[in-house]
Amino acid sequence: MDQSLKWDPAAQIDTEEKYLDLTRTALKDAPTNLVVWPETAMPFYFQDPGVLSSRLKAFVDDTGVPLLFGSPAYARLGNGAPVLFNRAYLLPPHGAVSRYDKEHLVPFGEYVPLGHLLSFVHKMVAGVGDFRPGAAQAPLRQGRLALGVLICYEAIFPELAQQRVEAGANLLVNISNDAWFGKSSAPRQHLDLAVLRAVEQERAIIRATNTGISAAIDPRGRIMAQGGLFTALTLPCPGTPLVTETTWFHRHYALVTWSIPILFAALCIWCLAAPVRAADPSHGQTL
């Protein structure tokens, strides 16, 4: 989707229709238990009643397949001021919607740090406004699925995947908008870091991005299916395993994360405290 047009109200219907058409075609060829669309795939407030939201609900009810997708959202403070969130929705057929609000936001991408002091600084990415972080870490559940959601670059932080599995996730889902990376090495690096999260937690990862690289990663870090960059496609992910066991890394996460800096600090102290040996003149060099 063209990011310069994505948030234009005139393009909202076309954006939604493109996703719906791709998904209709995919479901005819590959029945599935879950459909995943990227971060902010729907550039409108799904929480508000209207034609766009109603059409999305009707589509899910008709197909009978749960849909996880990204959309901006808002809540109002006591004074009526809106607070914005980067949200993932799990929309089941004929059921209650569950959601996850991104907790680790991108500085200068989704918000401007100290924005009240740096009013002259603007975000690098076009969007609806500055977002606020969410707090809930519980998985989104549908039947046997317990989805631990990681939005965009949340997949690069080991502690976030750790928290999702600790909360009971048997599958990790990473939805992302990588359009601002362009045709660079960054989308590949983003995918490679997601692979590490799969291995650390021994959880399969379904990764959906709007420009690539979308992929299905098994719990051993092997890529089962992968898309390309800037290509409109659907990516079937058959046989994606649901795992409930935890890894040694997960069970000893605190030991792993704290032992390395402690050992490094101990080495630095030893180097500073160790006596300096005087040079032995008998081993000097001659010309």
C-alpha positions as CSV (number, residue, x, y, z in Angstrom):
1,M,0.0,0.0,0.0
2,D,1.3,3.5,-0.9
3,Q,2.1,5.1,2.5
4,S,1.6,8.6,1.1
5,L,-2.1,7.7,0.3
6,K,-2.8,5.2,3.0
7,W,-4.3,7.6,5.5
8,D,-6.2,9.6,2.9
9,P,-10.0,9.0,3.6
10,A,-10.6,8.6,-0.1
11,A,-8.2,5.6,-0.2
12,Q,-9.6,3.7,2.8
13,I,-12.2,1.7,0.9
14,D,-9.6,0.7,-1.8
15,T,-7.2,-0.4,1.0
16,E,-9.8,-2.5,2.7
17,E,-11.0,-4.0,-0.6
18,K,-7.5,-5.0,-1.6
19,Y,-7.0,-7.0,1.6
20,L,-10.4,-8.6,1.4
21,D,-9.9,-9.7,-2.3
22,L,-6.5,-11.2,-1.5
23,T,-7.9,-13.1,1.5
24,R,-11.0,-14.3,-0.4
25,T,-8.8,-15.8,-3.1
26,A,-6.5,-17.4,-0.5
27,L,-9.2,-19.0,1.5
28,K,-10.6,-20.7,-1.6
29,D,-7.2,-22.4,-2.2
30,A,-6.0,-22.9,1.4
31,P,-8.6,-23.2,4.2
32,T,-7.1,-22.1,7.5
33,N,-7.7,-21.5,11.2
34,L,-6.4,-17.9,11.2
35,V,-5.8,-15.0,8.9
36,V,-3.2,-12.4,9.8
37,W,-3.0,-8.9,8.2
38,P,-0.1,-6.5,8.9
39,E,0.3,-3.6,11.4
40,T,-2.2,-0.8,10.8
41,A,-3.5,-2.7,7.7
42,M,-6.8,-0.9,8.2
43,P,-6.2,2.8,8.2
44,F,-9.4,3.8,10.0
45,Y,-10.8,3.4,13.5
46,F,-12.2,-0.1,13.5
47,Q,-13.8,0.6,17.0
48,D,-16.1,3.2,15.4
49,P,-19.3,1.9,13.8
50,G,-19.5,2.5,10.1
51,V,-19.4,1.0,6.6
52,L,-15.7,-0.1,6.8
53,S,-16.0,-1.8,10.2
54,S,-19.3,-3.5,9.3
55,R,-17.9,-4.8,6.1
56,L,-14.9,-6.3,7.9
57,K,-17.1,-8.0,10.5
58,A,-19.5,-9.4,7.8
59,F,-16.5,-10.8,5.9
60,V,-15.2,-12.7,9.0
61,D,-18.7,-14.0,9.8
62,D,-19.2,-15.2,6.3
63,T,-15.9,-17.0,6.0
64,G,-15.9,-18.4,9.5
65,V,-12.2,-17.7,9.9
66,P,-10.8,-15.5,12.7
67,L,-8.8,-12.4,11.5
68,L,-6.0,-10.7,13.3
69,F,-5.2,-7.2,11.9
70,G,-3.7,-3.9,12.9
71,S,-5.7,-0.6,13.1
72,P,-5.3,2.7,15.0
73,A,-7.5,3.0,18.1
74,Y,-8.2,5.6,20.7
75,A,-9.6,6.1,24.2
76,R,-10.7,9.3,25.9
77,L,-9.3,10.8,29.1
78,G,-11.5,12.3,31.8
79,N,-11.2,15.7,30.2
80,G,-12.3,14.3,26.8
81,A,-8.9,14.4,25.2
82,P,-8.2,11.4,23.0
83,V,-5.3,9.0,23.6
84,L,-4.2,7.0,20.5
85,F,-3.0,3.4,20.4
86,N,-1.3,1.2,17.8
87,R,-3.7,-1.8,18.1
88,A,-4.0,-5.3,17.0
89,Y,-7.5,-6.8,16.9
90,L,-8.5,-10.4,16.9
91,L,-11.9,-10.6,15.2
92,P,-13.6,-14.0,15.5
93,P,-16.7,-15.0,13.6
94,H,-19.8,-14.1,15.5
95,G,-17.8,-13.5,18.7
96,A,-16.3,-10.9,21.0
97,V,-13.3,-8.9,19.7
98,S,-10.1,-9.0,21.7
99,R,-7.2,-6.6,21.3
100,Y,-3.5,-5.8,22.1
101,D,-2.1,-2.3,22.2
102,K,1.6,-1.9,21.3
103,E,3.6,-1.3,24.4
104,H,7.1,-0.5,23.0
105,L,6.7,2.4,20.6
106,V,9.2,3.7,18.0
107,P,10.7,7.0,19.1
108,F,10.3,9.6,16.3
109,G,8.2,7.1,14.4
110,E,5.1,6.7,16.6
111,Y,5.8,9.5,19.0
112,V,8.2,12.3,19.7
113,P,10.1,12.0,23.0
114,L,9.6,15.1,25.1
115,G,7.2,16.3,22.5
116,H,5.9,19.1,24.8
117,L,9.4,20.5,24.8
118,L,10.3,19.6,21.2
119,S,7.2,20.9,19.4
120,F,9.2,21.7,16.3
121,V,10.2,18.1,15.9
122,H,7.9,15.9,13.7
123,K,7.6,12.2,13.3
124,M,9.4,10.5,10.4
125,V,6.3,8.4,9.5
126,A,3.0,9.6,8.4
127,G,0.0,8.5,10.5
128,V,-2.9,9.6,12.6
129,G,-0.9,11.2,15.4
130,D,1.3,10.4,18.4
131,F,0.6,7.0,20.0
132,R,0.6,6.0,23.7
133,P,1.9,2.6,24.9
134,G,-0.4,-0.1,26.0
135,A,0.0,-2.4,29.0
136,A,-1.8,-5.7,28.6
137,Q,0.4,-8.6,27.7
138,A,-2.1,-11.5,27.9
139,P,-2.4,-13.6,24.7
140,L,-5.3,-13.2,22.4
141,R,-7.3,-16.4,22.5
142,Q,-9.4,-18.2,19.9
143,G,-10.1,-21.9,20.4
144,R,-6.7,-23.6,20.8
145,L,-4.9,-20.5,19.8
146,A,-3.2,-18.3,22.4
147,L,-1.5,-15.6,20.3
148,G,1.3,-13.6,21.8
149,V,1.3,-10.4,19.7
150,L,4.5,-8.4,18.9
151,I,3.8,-5.3,16.8
152,C,6.6,-4.1,14.5
153,Y,10.0,-3.8,16.1
154,E,8.7,-5.4,19.4
155,A,10.1,-8.6,17.8
156,I,13.7,-7.4,18.3
157,F,13.3,-7.3,22.1
158,P,13.8,-10.7,23.8
159,E,12.0,-9.6,27.0
160,L,8.8,-9.0,25.2
161,A,8.6,-12.5,23.6
162,Q,9.5,-13.8,27.1
163,Q,6.6,-12.0,28.6
164,R,4.2,-13.3,25.9
165,V,5.2,-16.9,26.5
166,E,5.1,-16.4,30.3
167,A,1.5,-15.2,29.9
168,G,0.6,-18.5,28.1
169,A,1.1,-17.8,24.4
170,N,1.5,-21.0,22.3
171,L,2.1,-19.0,19.0
172,L,3.8,-15.7,18.4
173,V,2.4,-13.3,15.8
174,N,4.5,-10.4,14.6
175,I,2.6,-7.8,12.5
176,S,4.7,-5.0,11.1
177,N,4.7,-2.0,8.7
178,D,8.2,-2.0,7.2
179,A,7.4,0.4,4.4
180,W,9.6,3.1,5.7
181,F,12.7,0.8,5.4
182,G,12.3,0.9,1.6
183,K,14.5,-1.5,-0.4
184,S,17.2,-1.9,2.1
185,S,18.7,-4.6,4.3
186,A,16.4,-3.6,7.2
187,P,13.5,-5.9,6.3
188,R,15.9,-8.9,6.2
189,Q,17.4,-7.9,9.6
190,H,14.0,-7.5,11.1
191,L,13.1,-11.1,9.9
192,D,16.4,-12.5,11.2
193,L,15.7,-11.0,14.7
194,A,12.3,-12.6,14.7
195,V,14.0,-15.9,14.0
196,L,16.0,-15.5,17.3
197,R,12.8,-15.0,19.2
198,A,11.4,-18.3,17.8
199,V,14.5,-20.2,18.9
200,E,14.7,-18.6,22.3
201,Q,11.1,-19.4,23.2
202,E,10.6,-22.4,21.0
203,R,7.5,-20.9,19.5
204,A,6.4,-20.7,15.9
205,I,6.1,-17.1,14.6
206,I,3.6,-15.9,12.0
207,R,4.9,-12.7,10.5
208,A,2.7,-10.4,8.4
209,T,4.1,-7.2,6.9
210,N,2.7,-4.8,4.4
211,T,5.7,-4.6,2.1
212,G,7.7,-7.7,3.2
213,I,9.2,-9.8,4.5
214,S,6.2,-11.9,5.6
215,A,7.1,-15.4,6.8
216,A,6.2,-18.4,8.9
217,I,9.0,-19.5,11.2
218,D,9.0,-22.9,13.1
219,P,10.0,-23.3,16.7
220,R,13.5,-24.2,15.7
221,G,14.0,-21.0,13.7
222,R,13.6,-22.6,10.3
223,I,11.6,-20.5,7.8
224,M,8.7,-22.6,6.6
225,A,7.3,-20.0,4.1
226,Q,8.5,-16.6,3.1
227,G,7.3,-13.8,0.8
228,G,9.2,-11.1,-1.0
229,L,9.6,-7.4,-0.9
230,F,7.0,-5.0,-2.4
231,T,4.9,-7.9,-3.8
232,A,1.2,-8.3,-3.2
233,L,0.7,-11.9,-2.0
234,T,-0.9,-14.2,0.5
235,L,1.3,-16.7,2.3
236,P,-0.2,-20.1,3.3
237,C,1.4,-21.4,6.5
238,P,0.2,-25.0,6.8
239,G,1.3,-27.2,9.7
240,T,2.3,-24.3,12.0
241,P,2.8,-26.0,15.4
242,L,1.3,-24.8,18.7
243,V,3.8,-25.4,21.6
244,T,3.2,-25.1,25.3
245,E,6.5,-26.3,26.7
246,T,9.2,-23.8,27.7
247,T,12.9,-23.7,26.8
248,W,15.9,-23.6,29.1
249,F,16.4,-20.0,27.9
250,H,12.8,-19.1,29.0
251,R,13.1,-20.8,32.4
252,H,16.5,-19.2,33.2
253,Y,15.9,-15.9,31.4
254,A,17.1,-13.8,34.4
255,L,20.3,-15.8,34.7
256,V,21.1,-15.5,31.0
257,T,20.4,-11.8,30.8
258,W,22.2,-10.8,34.0
259,S,25.2,-13.2,33.9
260,I,26.7,-11.6,30.8
261,P,26.9,-8.0,32.0
262,I,28.0,-9.2,35.5
263,L,30.8,-11.3,34.0
264,F,31.8,-8.3,31.8
265,A,31.9,-6.0,34.7
266,A,33.9,-8.5,36.7
267,L,36.4,-8.7,33.9
268,C,36.7,-5.0,33.7
269,I,37.3,-4.7,37.5
270,W,39.9,-7.5,37.3
271,C,41.8,-5.7,34.5
272,L,41.8,-2.4,36.4
273,A,42.9,-4.0,39.6
274,A,45.5,-6.4,38.3
275,P,49.1,-5.2,38.9
276,V,51.0,-4.0,35.9
277,R,54.1,-6.1,35.2
278,A,57.3,-4.2,34.6
279,A,59.1,-4.9,31.4
280,D,61.9,-7.5,31.6
281,P,65.0,-5.7,30.1
282,S,66.6,-9.1,29.3
283,H,63.9,-9.6,26.7
284,G,64.4,-6.3,25.0
285,Q,64.8,-5.9,21.3
286,T,67.9,-4.9,19.4
287,L,68.3,-3.3,16.0
